[in-house]
Structures are given as structure tokens and as C-alpha cells.
Amino acid sequence: MLCPEHIKSMIPQKTIYGDRLFCPIDGCDVVGWGNNSPADTETRRARMHAHAIFDPLWKNGRYSRTKLYRKLANFMRLDIENTHIGFFNKAQCTTVIEFANEVRDGLV
């Protein structure tokens, strides 16, 4: 996996949570976990915020997780295989939040 900012191979580091990948360039805050795409601090915060708004919609039983992700894929005009918050950039996370709010309000 490459750091998107420096196009350098990311270095794996074992943690209690699994392998964490980090950029070898000093001062770079890009990290990656598991199958998620590498992200800087702002993008990781956007992803966490998107999950915090989106996940309760399926965790409360209103929708199945699969059905909600299909609806999100359709809303974002993405293939379902590419519809994962861990792959999204900041703008896409904003779209997830807009979608989740519309679902919550019964608009979607």
C-alpha cells in the first residue's frame, strides 16, 4: 500500500488492534488499517463522524446493514463493492452524513 501524499510504500507495524500501516516520511500523519484506504487525520475523523451518524440507522434495527449500504451505494452512484466508509475521502463522508440525515428524517 502506498502513502497517497508521498507515493512511498507504507510500513506495517503490529498493534493489539492488528497491523497499522504508516508513511515512512517524518511528520506525515497518513496511516492505514486493515483493508481501509490510507488516510490523514482529517479524513480519519470524517470517517469516524460518518460512521457515528450512519451506523445507528442499521444498529437500531430500522434497516438491515446490507440494505442500508445498498441504498447508500445507489445514492452515491457507486458499486456496492466500493461503498465502504473506510474507503471514502472527506467529501464522500459528508455525503454519507447527508444521506443518513435524509434517511433519519424519512426523505430517502
MIVO-254300 format. One record per residue: y, x, z negated of N, C-alpha, C, CB in turn; residue in three letters. Coordinates in steps of 0.02 Angstrom, whole numbers, plus 32768, in hexadecimal, padded with zeros to 4 digits. Glycine has a CB too. Layout:
BEGIN
YXZYXZYXZYXZALA/...
# end
This chain:
BEGIN
7FC6802B8000800080008000803E802D800080007FCF7FC3MET/80708019802680AD8040802C80E78021800780BF804A8075LEU/8111804B7FEA815080327FCC817B801980058174806B7FA3CYS/81937FDA800381BB7FBF803982007FE0803F81C47F758030PRO/82178001800A82598021800D825680688028827880227FC8GLU/8220808D8017821C80D3802A81E480E3805B821280FC7FECHIS/81BB80B2806B818280BA8099815780F68082819B80C480E2ILE/814B80F980418121812C802380E381098006814781567FECLYS/80AB812B8007806F810F7FE9807A81067F9E8031813C7FF6SER/806980CB7F87807080BC7F40803580DA7F1A807680707F34MET/804280EE7EDC801181107EB37FF380DF7E808031814D7E8FILE/7FB080DA7E7D7F9180AD7E4D7F9280CA7E067F49809D7E61PRO/7F9B809E7DD77F9980B17D907F71807C7D6C7FE180B87D72GLN/7F3E80907D477F1580617D207F3D80477CE57ED280837D08LYS/7F3980047CDA7F577FE67CA07F247FB57C827F9A7FC17CB1THR/7F337F9A7C497F057F687C2C7F047F287C557F197F597BE4ILE/7F357F1F7C817F387EE37CAC7F1B7EEE7CF17F807ECD7CB2TYR/7F067F2A7CFF7EEC7F3A7D427F157F737D607EEE7EFD7D70GLY/7F097F817D9F7F2D7FB77DC17F757FA27DD17F097FCC7E01ASP/7FA27FCD7DBE7FE97FC47DCE7FFA7FFA7E0080187FC87D8EARG/801A7FE87E36802F80187E69807980257E61801E80007EB1LEU/808D80647E6580D480727E5F80E980A57E9480E5808D7E19PHE/812980A27EA5814580CF7ED6814D81147EB7818A80B47EF1CYS/813D81497EDD8143818D7EC2818B81A77EC0811981BB7EEBPRO/81BA81837EDC81FF819A7EDE8220818A7E9A822781777F18ILE/823D81BD7E7A825F81B47E3A8296817E7E3F827D81F67E22ASP/829681537E0E82CA811F7E0A82BA80E07E30830A813A7E24GLY/828580E07E58827280A47E7E824E80747E4F824580B67EBCCYS/826280357E51824380047E2482107FD77E4782787FD87E04ASP/81FB7FEA7E8381C97FC37EA781847FD07E8981CA7FD57EF3VAL/81627F997E78811D7F9D7E6080F47F677E81811A7F967E12VAL/80B47F6E7E8080877F3C7E9B804D7F327E6B806D7F517EE0GLY/80327EF57E6A7FFA7EE47E407FC67EC17E6B800F7EB87E04TRP/7F887ED37E657F527EB07E877F607EA77ED17F477E6D7E67GLY/7F597E687EE87F647E597F2E7FAB7E457F3F7F357E217F43ASN/7FD77E427F0C801D7E307F1A803F7E687F4180427E237ED9ASN/80727E557F6780977E887F8B80C67EAC7F5B80BF7E687FC6SER/80D37EEC7F6780FF7F117F3B81447EF27F3881037F5A7F51PRO/81647EF77EFE81A57ED77EF681D07EFD7EC4819D7E8E7EDFALA/82117EF97ECF82407F167E9F82497EE67E6582847F277EC1ASP/82707EFA7E33827A7ED27DF782967E8D7E0782A87EF67DC7THR/82C87E897E3182E67E477E4182B47E187E6283227E517E6FGLU/828B7E337E8F825A7E097EB182247DF37E80823A7E2F7EECTHR/820E7E207E5481DC7E0C7E2181F87DD67DF481C77E4A7DF7ARG/82387DDA7DE082577DA67DB8825A7D647DDE829D7DBB7DA1ARG/826A7D677E1E826D7D2B7E4782287D0B7E4C82887D3B7E8EALA/81F47D337E5381B07D197E56819C7CF77E14817E7D527E67ARG/81AE7D177DDC819E7CF97D9B81C37CB77D9181B17D2A7D62MET/82017CB47DA782287C777DA2820A7C407DCF82717C837DB6HIS/81F67C537E0B81D77C227E3881967C077E1981C87C437E7DALA/816E7C327DFC81307C1C7DDC81417BED7DA181077C587DC3HIS/81747BFD7D7B81867BD57D40819B7B8E7D5481C07BF67D1AALA/81B77B857D8F81CC7B427DA681937B1F7DCC820A7B487DD4ILE/816E7B457DF4813A7B297E1F80FA7B197DFA812B7B5A7E57PHE/80E27B477DD180A07B3F7DB180987B017D8580927B7C7D88ASP/80CB7AED7D5F80C17AB07D3680B07A727D5F81007AA37D0EPRO/80C37A717D9F80B57A377DC9806A7A2D7DD480D87A3D7E0CLEU/80447A647DD67FFB7A5D7DDC7FD87A647D9A7FE07A907E0DTRP/7FF77A887D6B7FD67A907D2A7FD87A507D017FF87AC87D03LYS/80087A247D0F800B79E57CE97FDD79B07D08805379CB7CE8ASN/7FBB79C27D3D7F8B79947D5B7FA779647D8E7F6A796D7D26GLY/7FE879677D9A8007793A7DCB7FEC79477E11805479427DCAARG/7FE179857E207FC479997E617F8D79CC7E537FFB79B77E91TYR/7F5F79D27E817F307A0A7E7C7F567A487E957EEE79FD7EA6SER/7F427A817E7D7F637ABF7E917F5E7AC87EDD7F447AFC7E6DARG/7F227ABC7EF87F177AC37F407F447A957F687ECE7AB57F52THR/7F497A567F547F727A267F787FBC7A397F757F6879DF7F5BLYS/7FD27A507F3B80187A637F3580287AA07F5F802A7A717EECLEU/7FFB7AD17F6180077B0C7F8B80067AF87FD57FD37B427F7DTYR/7FDC7AC97FE87FDD7AB1802E801F7A91803F7FA37A7F803AARG/80397A688011807A7A49801B80B17A7D802080897A177FE2LYS/80AD7AB07FF680DE7AE77FF880DA7B0B803B80D47B187FBELEU/809D7B1A805280947B3C809280B47B1480CB80497B4880A1ALA/80A87AD380CA80C57AA780FD81127AA880F880AA7A6080F5ASN/812C7AA380BC81747AA380AF81947AE380C981827A9A8064PHE/81727B1C80BF818D7B5D80D281797B72811881777B9180A1MET/81507B48813981367B56817C81117B99817E81707B5781AFARG/80E47BA0814D80BA7BDC814980717BC8814D80C77C028107LEU/80477BF681627FFF7BEC815D7FED7BEC81137FD67C238184ASP/7FBC7BC581007FA87BC180BB7F937C0680A07F6E7B8E80B2ILE/7F767C2F80CB7F607C7280B67F9B7C9E80A17F3A7C9480EEGLU/7FD67C8F80BB80127CB680AC803E7C95807880397CC280EBASN/80267C5E805B804E7C39802B80367C4B7FE580497BED8037THR/80547C7F7FCB80457C977F8880857CB57F6C80097CCB7F88HIS/809B7C9F7F3380DA7CB67F1780DA7D027F0F80E77C957ED3ILE/80A17D207F03809C7D687EFB80A97D8F7F3B80597D7A7EE2GLY/80AF7D6C7F7480BF7D8C7FB481097D827FC680937D717FECPHE/812C7D567FA3816E7D3F7FB981A67D6E7FA5817C7CFB7F9CPHE/81DB7D6C7FCF82197D907FC082467D617F97823C7DA98002ASN/82817D797F8582AE7D527F5B82C27D107F7C82ED7D7B7F4ALYS/82D37D127FBC82E87CD57FDF82AF7CA27FE182FF7CE58027ALA/82727CB87FEC82397C8B7FED822D7C6D7FA781FA7CAF8006GLN/82397C957F7382327C7A7F2F82657C447F2182397CB37EFCCYS/82A17C4B7F3C82D47C177F3682BC7BD77F5883177C2F7F54THR/829C7BDF7F9182807BA57FB582497B837F8C82657BBA7FF9THR/821F7BAB7F6B81EB7B8F7F3F820B7B647F0981BF7BC77F20VAL/82407B7D7EEB82627B597EB582807B187ECF82997B857E95ILE/82A07B1B7F0A82BC7ADE7F2982847AAB7F3582E07AEF7F6CGLU/824C7AC27F5182137A977F5E81FA7A777F1D81DB7ABE7F80PHE/81EF7AA17EEA81D57A887EAB82037A547E8C81CB7AC27E7AALA/82447A607E9082737A2F7E76827179EE7E9D82B97A4C7E77ASN/826979F27EDE826379B57F07822279907EF7826579C67F52GLU/81EC79B47EED81AD79947EDA81B579727E96817379C77ED7VAL/81D179967E6781DC797B7E238205793B7E2581FE79AF7DF7ARG/8237793A7E51826479007E57824A78CA7E8682A879167E6EASP/820E78D47EA281EF78A27ECD820C78A07F1381F6785F7EAEGLY/822D78D57F29824C78D77F6B821E78F27FA1828B79007F69LEU/81E879137F8D81B8792F7FBD8175790F7FB081B2797C7FB7VAL/
# end
